[in-house]
Amino acid sequence: MPTVKAVETLLVQLPTRREHRWTGLTEPIGRYVLVRMTDSDGRVGWGEAPALKDWGGEFGRFFGESQLIARTVIENYLAPCVAGIELGNVIELHARMDSLIKGYPYAKAAVEFAFYDLSSRALGVPVTTLLGGRARSRIPVTHSIGLLSIIDAEKEAAQVAAEGIKTIKIKVGVDPKRDVEIVRRVRAAAGDAVDLCIDANEGYKTPGEAICTVREMEKYRLKYVEQPVMGIERLAEVARAIDAPVMADESAWNAHDVVQIIAQRAAQIVSIYTTKPGGLFKAMEVAAVCRAAGIVCNVNGSVETGVGNLANIQLAAAAPAVTLSCVVPISTPAEWLKGQVGGIYYKDDLIAKPFDLVDGAVVVPAEPGMGIDVDEAKVERYRVRN
């Protein structure tokens, strides 16, 4: 097999369709770090670190990675240590990265995505094959409504439902009265056929506040309540008091976190990321622990560009525990945008063709590697050089 020859980083910024915020976020989405990895035969593989300095785990257990931090870690530590690794040997890749520097899962994930992309292309198979096989061929998409005005949220919910998206997630956690009202009005706008879920991003001050607020919302039929408070123990307190299932997100970064969630009976659902545990290999470990415990999962992320989002799709297709609709973009370059908003967060993208959407679900690409080529001209157009 060929070996890793070189790793480089590029910073890009995609233009957003509209502002997309959640509780605690203070910087715009879409300015992320790309990894371009070259092998000894001249092939190129791509990865992405959607690093956000505001995004981390509970009580400082996991911390944000800015774009500067991610690039520094990749260029000064990870790139030199992975040079020469034979493609396909992802265990060796992680062993080298983890022995050299602790933490920084987003930086490590970006390198690993590029490695999986290259390895799969060299073998002529999709990434799902290296992850153990394909459990499903379509990934239902959940559209996320950020901290918009209620009027704007109503309009967007109605259009998304008309476009065929079957699940909508509403960002809450700012003000309980406002949160209850936006759920009521989005339910009315989207109709009864659409599943609704909420995500507070740890925004409620106490378990009691979360419990009271969710109880007011439950009449509008919530599919789940995502991370209402900070802390596994406090999450468990909420889970015991409400009817809707609780999803762990900020509390669930790696397989060990899930073991603690199981012990505390803190959640019935876990949101798996390709990035939080440090890549696809470790995300599959998270999924395996969840499946053994009877916890169902979705795949979520940080509103990646198409480069990182392809890794989301490969994970969602391969992990048997991922049975819920996934909060992933419908990555679409500008030339294919026709006014649709469901799953659309950017005005353009970095991939050569759009995701194929059928009946509210993304069709998993079957081509080798991550499945869709990167458009290097678009990368250059949106590259940030300062």
VOGUMI-317834 format. One record per residue (C-alpha): residue number from 1; x, y, z; residue in three letters. Coordinates in nm, 2 decimals, decimal comma. Layout:
BEGIN
+------+--------+--------+--------+------+
| resi |     xx |     yy |     zz | resn |
+------+--------+--------+--------+------+
|  NUM |      X |      Y |      Z |  ala |
...
+------+--------+--------+--------+------+
END
This chain:
BEGIN
+------+--------+--------+--------+------+
| resi |     xx |     yy |     zz | resn |
+------+--------+--------+--------+------+
|    1 |   0,00 |   0,00 |   0,00 |  met |
|    2 |   0,11 |   0,36 |  -0,06 |  pro |
|    3 |   0,21 |   0,57 |   0,24 |  thr |
|    4 |   0,14 |   0,92 |   0,37 |  val |
|    5 |   0,38 |   1,17 |   0,20 |  lys |
|    6 |   0,26 |   1,51 |   0,31 |  ala |
|    7 |  -0,01 |   1,69 |   0,51 |  val |
|    8 |  -0,10 |   2,06 |   0,47 |  glu |
|    9 |  -0,37 |   2,29 |   0,61 |  thr |
|   10 |  -0,58 |   2,56 |   0,45 |  leu |
|   11 |  -0,83 |   2,80 |   0,61 |  leu |
|   12 |  -1,16 |   2,86 |   0,43 |  val |
|   13 |  -1,47 |   3,07 |   0,50 |  gln |
|   14 |  -1,80 |   2,99 |   0,33 |  leu |
|   15 |  -2,07 |   3,26 |   0,30 |  pro |
|   16 |  -2,37 |   3,17 |   0,51 |  thr |
|   17 |  -2,73 |   3,17 |   0,39 |  arg |
|   18 |  -2,83 |   3,34 |   0,71 |  arg |
|   19 |  -2,69 |   3,38 |   1,06 |  glu |
|   20 |  -2,69 |   3,05 |   1,25 |  his |
|   21 |  -2,64 |   3,07 |   1,62 |  arg |
|   22 |  -2,69 |   2,87 |   1,93 |  trp |
|   23 |  -2,66 |   2,93 |   2,31 |  thr |
|   24 |  -2,30 |   3,01 |   2,39 |  gly |
|   25 |  -2,17 |   3,06 |   2,03 |  leu |
|   26 |  -2,00 |   3,39 |   1,97 |  thr |
|   27 |  -1,84 |   3,35 |   1,63 |  glu |
|   28 |  -1,98 |   3,27 |   1,28 |  pro |
|   29 |  -1,99 |   2,92 |   1,14 |  ile |
|   30 |  -1,81 |   2,83 |   0,82 |  gly |
|   31 |  -1,45 |   2,94 |   0,89 |  arg |
|   32 |  -1,29 |   2,61 |   0,92 |  tyr |
|   33 |  -0,96 |   2,43 |   0,87 |  val |
|   34 |  -0,91 |   2,19 |   0,57 |  leu |
|   35 |  -0,65 |   1,92 |   0,56 |  val |
|   36 |  -0,50 |   1,81 |   0,23 |  arg |
|   37 |  -0,31 |   1,48 |   0,25 |  met |
|   38 |  -0,10 |   1,34 |  -0,03 |  thr |
|   39 |   0,02 |   0,98 |  -0,06 |  asp |
|   40 |   0,33 |   0,84 |  -0,22 |  ser |
|   41 |   0,14 |   0,77 |  -0,54 |  asp |
|   42 |   0,02 |   1,13 |  -0,58 |  gly |
|   43 |  -0,34 |   1,08 |  -0,47 |  arg |
|   44 |  -0,50 |   1,35 |  -0,26 |  val |
|   45 |  -0,74 |   1,30 |   0,04 |  gly |
|   46 |  -0,93 |   1,57 |   0,23 |  trp |
|   47 |  -1,04 |   1,63 |   0,59 |  gly |
|   48 |  -1,19 |   1,92 |   0,79 |  glu |
|   49 |  -1,17 |   2,06 |   1,14 |  ala |
|   50 |  -1,48 |   2,26 |   1,21 |  pro |
|   51 |  -1,31 |   2,41 |   1,51 |  ala |
|   52 |  -1,50 |   2,66 |   1,72 |  leu |
|   53 |  -1,35 |   2,82 |   2,03 |  lys |
|   54 |  -1,68 |   2,84 |   2,21 |  asp |
|   55 |  -1,77 |   2,47 |   2,16 |  trp |
|   56 |  -1,66 |   2,22 |   2,43 |  gly |
|   57 |  -1,76 |   1,98 |   2,69 |  gly |
|   58 |  -1,91 |   2,02 |   3,04 |  glu |
|   59 |  -1,72 |   2,20 |   3,31 |  phe |
|   60 |  -1,41 |   2,25 |   3,10 |  gly |
|   61 |  -1,37 |   1,87 |   3,05 |  arg |
|   62 |  -1,32 |   1,93 |   2,68 |  phe |
|   63 |  -1,23 |   2,26 |   2,54 |  phe |
|   64 |  -1,28 |   2,46 |   2,23 |  gly |
|   65 |  -1,03 |   2,45 |   1,94 |  glu |
|   66 |  -0,99 |   2,77 |   1,74 |  ser |
|   67 |  -0,88 |   2,76 |   1,38 |  gln |
|   68 |  -0,54 |   2,89 |   1,49 |  leu |
|   69 |  -0,50 |   2,61 |   1,75 |  ile |
|   70 |  -0,61 |   2,34 |   1,51 |  ala |
|   71 |  -0,37 |   2,45 |   1,24 |  arg |
|   72 |  -0,08 |   2,48 |   1,49 |  thr |
|   73 |  -0,14 |   2,13 |   1,62 |  val |
|   74 |  -0,17 |   1,98 |   1,28 |  ile |
|   75 |   0,12 |   2,15 |   1,12 |  glu |
|   76 |   0,37 |   2,12 |   1,41 |  asn |
|   77 |   0,27 |   1,79 |   1,57 |  tyr |
|   78 |   0,04 |   1,57 |   1,37 |  leu |
|   79 |   0,17 |   1,62 |   1,01 |  ala |
|   80 |   0,53 |   1,52 |   1,09 |  pro |
|   81 |   0,42 |   1,22 |   1,30 |  cys |
|   82 |   0,19 |   1,06 |   1,04 |  val |
|   83 |   0,43 |   1,09 |   0,75 |  ala |
|   84 |   0,52 |   0,74 |   0,62 |  gly |
|   85 |   0,22 |   0,55 |   0,76 |  ile |
|   86 |   0,09 |   0,29 |   0,53 |  glu |
|   87 |  -0,26 |   0,37 |   0,41 |  leu |
|   88 |  -0,53 |   0,17 |   0,57 |  gly |
|   89 |  -0,35 |   0,14 |   0,91 |  asn |
|   90 |  -0,58 |   0,37 |   1,10 |  val |
|   91 |  -0,48 |   0,21 |   1,43 |  ile |
|   92 |  -0,12 |   0,31 |   1,38 |  glu |
|   93 |  -0,24 |   0,66 |   1,28 |  leu |
|   94 |  -0,42 |   0,71 |   1,61 |  his |
|   95 |  -0,15 |   0,55 |   1,81 |  ala |
|   96 |   0,11 |   0,80 |   1,68 |  arg |
|   97 |  -0,12 |   1,10 |   1,71 |  met |
|   98 |  -0,23 |   1,02 |   2,07 |  asp |
|   99 |   0,12 |   0,93 |   2,19 |  ser |
|  100 |   0,26 |   1,26 |   2,06 |  leu |
|  101 |   0,00 |   1,50 |   2,19 |  ile |
|  102 |  -0,30 |   1,47 |   2,43 |  lys |
|  103 |  -0,64 |   1,60 |   2,34 |  gly |
|  104 |  -0,72 |   1,81 |   2,03 |  tyr |
|  105 |  -0,98 |   1,57 |   1,88 |  pro |
|  106 |  -1,09 |   1,81 |   1,61 |  tyr |
|  107 |  -0,74 |   1,85 |   1,47 |  ala |
|  108 |  -0,69 |   1,47 |   1,49 |  lys |
|  109 |  -1,02 |   1,41 |   1,32 |  ala |
|  110 |  -0,93 |   1,63 |   1,03 |  ala |
|  111 |  -0,61 |   1,43 |   0,97 |  val |
|  112 |  -0,79 |   1,10 |   1,01 |  glu |
|  113 |  -1,07 |   1,20 |   0,76 |  phe |
|  114 |  -0,81 |   1,27 |   0,50 |  ala |
|  115 |  -0,63 |   0,94 |   0,58 |  phe |
|  116 |  -0,96 |   0,74 |   0,54 |  tyr |
|  117 |  -1,04 |   0,93 |   0,22 |  asp |
|  118 |  -0,69 |   0,84 |   0,07 |  leu |
|  119 |  -0,70 |   0,48 |   0,20 |  ser |
|  120 |  -1,04 |   0,41 |   0,05 |  ser |
|  121 |  -0,95 |   0,57 |  -0,28 |  arg |
|  122 |  -0,63 |   0,36 |  -0,30 |  ala |
|  123 |  -0,85 |   0,04 |  -0,24 |  leu |
|  124 |  -1,13 |   0,16 |  -0,47 |  gly |
|  125 |  -1,40 |   0,13 |  -0,20 |  val |
|  126 |  -1,61 |   0,38 |  -0,01 |  pro |
|  127 |  -1,51 |   0,48 |   0,35 |  val |
|  128 |  -1,81 |   0,28 |   0,49 |  thr |
|  129 |  -1,63 |  -0,04 |   0,38 |  thr |
|  130 |  -1,33 |   0,05 |   0,60 |  leu |
|  131 |  -1,57 |   0,13 |   0,89 |  leu |
|  132 |  -1,73 |  -0,22 |   0,87 |  gly |
|  133 |  -1,99 |  -0,19 |   0,60 |  gly |
|  134 |  -2,30 |   0,00 |   0,51 |  arg |
|  135 |  -2,59 |  -0,02 |   0,75 |  ala |
|  136 |  -2,82 |   0,21 |   0,55 |  arg |
|  137 |  -2,81 |   0,38 |   0,21 |  ser |
|  138 |  -3,01 |   0,69 |   0,30 |  arg |
|  139 |  -2,97 |   0,94 |   0,59 |  ile |
|  140 |  -3,28 |   1,13 |   0,69 |  pro |
|  141 |  -3,20 |   1,50 |   0,76 |  val |
|  142 |  -3,30 |   1,71 |   1,05 |  thr |
|  143 |  -3,31 |   2,09 |   0,97 |  his |
|  144 |  -3,18 |   2,31 |   1,25 |  ser |
|  145 |  -3,34 |   2,64 |   1,33 |  ile |
|  146 |  -3,10 |   2,86 |   1,52 |  gly |
|  147 |  -3,17 |   3,15 |   1,75 |  leu |
|  148 |  -3,39 |   3,33 |   1,50 |  leu |
|  149 |  -3,68 |   3,56 |   1,57 |  ser |
|  150 |  -4,00 |   3,37 |   1,62 |  ile |
|  151 |  -4,15 |   3,52 |   1,30 |  ile |
|  152 |  -3,84 |   3,41 |   1,09 |  asp |
|  153 |  -3,85 |   3,07 |   1,26 |  ala |
|  154 |  -4,22 |   3,02 |   1,16 |  glu |
|  155 |  -4,14 |   3,11 |   0,80 |  lys |
|  156 |  -3,84 |   2,88 |   0,77 |  glu |
|  157 |  -4,03 |   2,59 |   0,94 |  ala |
|  158 |  -4,31 |   2,62 |   0,70 |  ala |
|  159 |  -4,08 |   2,62 |   0,39 |  gln |
|  160 |  -3,87 |   2,33 |   0,52 |  val |
|  161 |  -4,17 |   2,12 |   0,58 |  ala |
|  162 |  -4,30 |   2,20 |   0,23 |  ala |
|  163 |  -3,96 |   2,09 |   0,09 |  glu |
|  164 |  -4,01 |   1,74 |   0,25 |  gly |
|  165 |  -3,78 |   1,76 |   0,55 |  ile |
|  166 |  -3,94 |   1,55 |   0,82 |  lys |
|  167 |  -3,76 |   1,66 |   1,14 |  thr |
|  168 |  -3,69 |   2,01 |   1,26 |  ile |
|  169 |  -3,46 |   2,10 |   1,56 |  lys |
|  170 |  -3,52 |   2,43 |   1,74 |  ile |
|  171 |  -3,24 |   2,60 |   1,92 |  lys |
|  172 |  -3,36 |   2,71 |   2,27 |  val |
|  173 |  -3,20 |   2,78 |   2,61 |  gly |
|  174 |  -3,22 |   3,16 |   2,61 |  val |
|  175 |  -3,54 |   3,24 |   2,78 |  asp |
|  176 |  -3,80 |   2,98 |   2,89 |  pro |
|  177 |  -4,11 |   3,19 |   2,79 |  lys |
|  178 |  -3,96 |   3,26 |   2,45 |  arg |
|  179 |  -3,86 |   2,90 |   2,41 |  asp |
|  180 |  -4,21 |   2,77 |   2,48 |  val |
|  181 |  -4,37 |   3,02 |   2,24 |  glu |
|  182 |  -4,13 |   2,94 |   1,95 |  ile |
|  183 |  -4,20 |   2,57 |   1,99 |  val |
|  184 |  -4,57 |   2,64 |   1,98 |  arg |
|  185 |  -4,55 |   2,85 |   1,67 |  arg |
|  186 |  -4,31 |   2,63 |   1,48 |  val |
|  187 |  -4,54 |   2,33 |   1,55 |  arg |
|  188 |  -4,83 |   2,53 |   1,40 |  ala |
|  189 |  -4,62 |   2,64 |   1,10 |  ala |
|  190 |  -4,47 |   2,30 |   1,03 |  ala |
|  191 |  -4,78 |   2,09 |   1,09 |  gly |
|  192 |  -4,84 |   1,77 |   1,28 |  asp |
|  193 |  -4,65 |   1,54 |   1,03 |  ala |
|  194 |  -4,31 |   1,69 |   1,11 |  val |
|  195 |  -4,11 |   1,57 |   1,42 |  asp |
|  196 |  -3,99 |   1,85 |   1,64 |  leu |
|  197 |  -3,70 |   1,84 |   1,88 |  cys |
|  198 |  -3,53 |   2,11 |   2,09 |  ile |
|  199 |  -3,16 |   2,18 |   2,17 |  asp |
|  200 |  -3,07 |   2,40 |   2,47 |  ala |
|  201 |  -2,69 |   2,36 |   2,44 |  asn |
|  202 |  -2,68 |   2,35 |   2,82 |  glu |
|  203 |  -2,86 |   2,68 |   2,83 |  gly |
|  204 |  -3,10 |   2,63 |   3,12 |  tyr |
|  205 |  -2,96 |   2,75 |   3,45 |  lys |
|  206 |  -3,09 |   2,46 |   3,67 |  thr |
|  207 |  -3,25 |   2,12 |   3,62 |  pro |
|  208 |  -3,57 |   2,27 |   3,77 |  gly |
|  209 |  -3,58 |   2,54 |   3,51 |  glu |
|  210 |  -3,53 |   2,29 |   3,23 |  ala |
|  211 |  -3,80 |   2,05 |   3,37 |  ile |
|  212 |  -4,06 |   2,33 |   3,41 |  cys |
|  213 |  -3,99 |   2,46 |   3,06 |  thr |
|  214 |  -3,99 |   2,12 |   2,89 |  val |
|  215 |  -4,32 |   2,02 |   3,06 |  arg |
|  216 |  -4,48 |   2,33 |   2,90 |  glu |
|  217 |  -4,34 |   2,23 |   2,56 |  met |
|  218 |  -4,44 |   1,86 |   2,57 |  glu |
|  219 |  -4,80 |   1,93 |   2,46 |  lys |
|  220 |  -4,64 |   2,01 |   2,12 |  tyr |
|  221 |  -4,50 |   1,66 |   2,09 |  arg |
|  222 |  -4,13 |   1,67 |   2,12 |  leu |
|  223 |  -3,93 |   1,38 |   1,97 |  lys |
|  224 |  -3,64 |   1,45 |   2,21 |  tyr |
|  225 |  -3,48 |   1,72 |   2,43 |  val |
|  226 |  -3,12 |   1,78 |   2,36 |  glu |
|  227 |  -2,87 |   1,87 |   2,63 |  gln |
|  228 |  -3,10 |   2,09 |   2,85 |  pro |
|  229 |  -2,84 |   2,15 |   3,12 |  val |
|  230 |  -2,47 |   2,10 |   3,18 |  met |
|  231 |  -2,34 |   1,79 |   3,35 |  gly |
|  232 |  -2,43 |   1,42 |   3,33 |  ile |
|  233 |  -2,57 |   1,41 |   3,69 |  glu |
|  234 |  -2,79 |   1,71 |   3,62 |  arg |
|  235 |  -2,89 |   1,57 |   3,28 |  leu |
|  236 |  -3,01 |   1,26 |   3,46 |  ala |
|  237 |  -3,22 |   1,47 |   3,70 |  glu |
|  238 |  -3,40 |   1,62 |   3,40 |  val |
|  239 |  -3,44 |   1,28 |   3,23 |  ala |
|  240 |  -3,62 |   1,13 |   3,53 |  arg |
|  241 |  -3,87 |   1,42 |   3,54 |  ala |
|  242 |  -3,99 |   1,46 |   3,18 |  ile |
|  243 |  -4,16 |   1,23 |   2,94 |  asp |
|  244 |  -3,97 |   1,32 |   2,62 |  ala |
|  245 |  -3,64 |   1,13 |   2,58 |  pro |
|  246 |  -3,32 |   1,33 |   2,67 |  val |
|  247 |  -3,03 |   1,34 |   2,42 |  met |
|  248 |  -2,68 |   1,39 |   2,54 |  ala |
|  249 |  -2,45 |   1,60 |   2,33 |  asp |
|  250 |  -2,20 |   1,82 |   2,52 |  glu |
|  251 |  -2,20 |   1,55 |   2,78 |  ser |
|  252 |  -2,10 |   1,27 |   2,53 |  ala |
|  253 |  -1,77 |   1,32 |   2,36 |  trp |
|  254 |  -1,62 |   0,97 |   2,37 |  asn |
|  255 |  -1,70 |   0,61 |   2,46 |  ala |
|  256 |  -1,60 |   0,66 |   2,82 |  his |
|  257 |  -1,85 |   0,94 |   2,85 |  asp |
|  258 |  -2,12 |   0,71 |   2,73 |  val |
|  259 |  -2,02 |   0,46 |   2,99 |  val |
|  260 |  -2,08 |   0,73 |   3,25 |  gln |
|  261 |  -2,41 |   0,83 |   3,09 |  ile |
|  262 |  -2,53 |   0,47 |   3,10 |  ile |
|  263 |  -2,43 |   0,43 |   3,47 |  ala |
|  264 |  -2,63 |   0,75 |   3,56 |  gln |
|  265 |  -2,92 |   0,67 |   3,33 |  arg |
|  266 |  -2,88 |   1,03 |   3,21 |  ala |
|  267 |  -3,00 |   0,99 |   2,85 |  ala |
|  268 |  -3,19 |   0,76 |   2,61 |  gln |
|  269 |  -3,02 |   0,91 |   2,31 |  ile |
|  270 |  -2,66 |   1,01 |   2,23 |  val |
|  271 |  -2,56 |   1,26 |   1,96 |  ser |
|  272 |  -2,25 |   1,12 |   1,79 |  ile |
|  273 |  -2,00 |   1,34 |   1,61 |  tyr |
|  274 |  -1,72 |   1,25 |   1,38 |  thr |
|  275 |  -1,50 |   1,51 |   1,55 |  thr |
|  276 |  -1,57 |   1,50 |   1,93 |  lys |
|  277 |  -1,41 |   1,16 |   1,99 |  pro |
|  278 |  -1,13 |   1,24 |   1,74 |  gly |
|  279 |  -1,24 |   1,08 |   1,42 |  gly |
|  280 |  -1,44 |   0,82 |   1,25 |  leu |
|  281 |  -1,26 |   0,52 |   1,41 |  phe |
|  282 |  -1,34 |   0,64 |   1,76 |  lys |
|  283 |  -1,69 |   0,76 |   1,67 |  ala |
|  284 |  -1,76 |   0,40 |   1,58 |  met |
|  285 |  -1,65 |   0,30 |   1,93 |  glu |
|  286 |  -1,90 |   0,55 |   2,07 |  val |
|  287 |  -2,17 |   0,40 |   1,85 |  ala |
|  288 |  -2,08 |   0,04 |   1,96 |  ala |
|  289 |  -2,11 |   0,12 |   2,33 |  val |
|  290 |  -2,44 |   0,29 |   2,27 |  cys |
|  291 |  -2,58 |   0,00 |   2,07 |  arg |
|  292 |  -2,47 |  -0,25 |   2,34 |  ala |
|  293 |  -2,66 |  -0,04 |   2,60 |  ala |
|  294 |  -2,97 |   0,01 |   2,39 |  gly |
|  295 |  -2,91 |   0,38 |   2,34 |  ile |
|  296 |  -3,02 |   0,51 |   2,00 |  val |
|  297 |  -2,81 |   0,78 |   1,82 |  cys |
|  298 |  -2,80 |   1,04 |   1,56 |  asn |
|  299 |  -2,51 |   1,21 |   1,39 |  val |
|  300 |  -2,47 |   1,58 |   1,46 |  asn |
|  301 |  -2,19 |   1,83 |   1,39 |  gly |
|  302 |  -2,08 |   2,19 |   1,37 |  ser |
|  303 |  -2,24 |   2,28 |   1,03 |  val |
|  304 |  -1,95 |   2,16 |   0,83 |  glu |
|  305 |  -1,87 |   2,24 |   0,48 |  thr |
|  306 |  -1,92 |   1,95 |   0,23 |  gly |
|  307 |  -1,57 |   1,82 |   0,31 |  val |
|  308 |  -1,64 |   1,75 |   0,67 |  gly |
|  309 |  -2,00 |   1,67 |   0,61 |  asn |
|  310 |  -1,91 |   1,38 |   0,38 |  leu |
|  311 |  -1,75 |   1,22 |   0,69 |  ala |
|  312 |  -2,08 |   1,27 |   0,88 |  asn |
|  313 |  -2,26 |   1,08 |   0,61 |  ile |
|  314 |  -2,02 |   0,80 |   0,60 |  gln |
|  315 |  -2,05 |   0,76 |   0,98 |  leu |
|  316 |  -2,43 |   0,77 |   0,97 |  ala |
|  317 |  -2,43 |   0,51 |   0,70 |  ala |
|  318 |  -2,19 |   0,27 |   0,88 |  ala |
|  319 |  -2,30 |   0,29 |   1,25 |  ala |
|  320 |  -2,59 |   0,05 |   1,33 |  pro |
|  321 |  -2,69 |   0,26 |   1,63 |  ala |
|  322 |  -2,76 |   0,57 |   1,42 |  val |
|  323 |  -3,13 |   0,51 |   1,37 |  thr |
|  324 |  -3,25 |   0,87 |   1,41 |  leu |
|  325 |  -3,26 |   1,16 |   1,16 |  ser |
|  326 |  -2,93 |   1,33 |   1,15 |  cys |
|  327 |  -2,85 |   1,71 |   1,20 |  val |
|  328 |  -2,63 |   1,74 |   0,90 |  val |
|  329 |  -2,62 |   2,00 |   0,61 |  pro |
|  330 |  -2,75 |   1,91 |   0,27 |  ile |
|  331 |  -2,42 |   2,02 |   0,11 |  ser |
|  332 |  -2,49 |   2,20 |  -0,21 |  thr |
|  333 |  -2,27 |   2,41 |  -0,44 |  pro |
|  334 |  -2,41 |   2,75 |  -0,55 |  ala |
|  335 |  -2,49 |   2,64 |  -0,91 |  glu |
|  336 |  -2,74 |   2,38 |  -0,78 |  trp |
|  337 |  -2,92 |   2,61 |  -0,53 |  leu |
|  338 |  -3,27 |   2,70 |  -0,64 |  lys |
|  339 |  -3,41 |   2,88 |  -0,34 |  gly |
|  340 |  -3,44 |   2,57 |  -0,11 |  gln |
|  341 |  -3,36 |   2,62 |   0,26 |  val |
|  342 |  -3,40 |   2,28 |   0,42 |  gly |
|  343 |  -3,05 |   2,17 |   0,54 |  gly |
|  344 |  -2,89 |   2,47 |   0,36 |  ile |
|  345 |  -2,67 |   2,68 |   0,57 |  tyr |
|  346 |  -2,42 |   2,82 |   0,31 |  tyr |
|  347 |  -2,45 |   3,00 |  -0,02 |  lys |
|  348 |  -2,19 |   2,77 |  -0,18 |  asp |
|  349 |  -1,99 |   2,47 |  -0,10 |  asp |
|  350 |  -1,65 |   2,31 |  -0,16 |  leu |
|  351 |  -1,76 |   1,98 |  -0,32 |  ile |
|  352 |  -1,79 |   1,91 |  -0,70 |  ala |
|  353 |  -2,16 |   1,81 |  -0,69 |  lys |
|  354 |  -2,45 |   1,84 |  -0,45 |  pro |
|  355 |  -2,57 |   1,58 |  -0,21 |  phe |
|  356 |  -2,86 |   1,38 |  -0,36 |  asp |
|  357 |  -3,17 |   1,44 |  -0,15 |  leu |
|  358 |  -3,47 |   1,20 |  -0,19 |  val |
|  359 |  -3,78 |   1,23 |   0,03 |  asp |
|  360 |  -3,60 |   1,43 |   0,30 |  gly |
|  361 |  -3,30 |   1,20 |   0,31 |  ala |
|  362 |  -2,94 |   1,21 |   0,17 |  val |
|  363 |  -2,85 |   0,93 |  -0,05 |  val |
|  364 |  -2,51 |   0,79 |   0,07 |  val |
|  365 |  -2,26 |   0,83 |  -0,22 |  pro |
|  366 |  -2,11 |   0,49 |  -0,32 |  ala |
|  367 |  -1,80 |   0,62 |  -0,50 |  glu |
|  368 |  -1,45 |   0,54 |  -0,35 |  pro |
|  369 |  -1,33 |   0,76 |  -0,07 |  gly |
|  370 |  -1,57 |   1,00 |   0,10 |  met |
|  371 |  -1,78 |   0,97 |  -0,21 |  gly |
|  372 |  -1,77 |   1,31 |  -0,37 |  ile |
|  373 |  -1,46 |   1,49 |  -0,50 |  asp |
|  374 |  -1,35 |   1,83 |  -0,36 |  val |
|  375 |  -1,37 |   2,12 |  -0,60 |  asp |
|  376 |  -1,02 |   2,27 |  -0,56 |  glu |
|  377 |  -1,12 |   2,58 |  -0,75 |  ala |
|  378 |  -1,39 |   2,65 |  -0,49 |  lys |
|  379 |  -1,13 |   2,59 |  -0,21 |  val |
|  380 |  -0,91 |   2,85 |  -0,37 |  glu |
|  381 |  -1,20 |   3,09 |  -0,40 |  arg |
|  382 |  -1,29 |   3,07 |  -0,03 |  tyr |
|  383 |  -0,95 |   3,03 |   0,10 |  arg |
|  384 |  -0,85 |   3,28 |   0,38 |  val |
|  385 |  -0,48 |   3,36 |   0,36 |  arg |
|  386 |  -0,43 |   3,58 |   0,67 |  asn |
+------+--------+--------+--------+------+
END
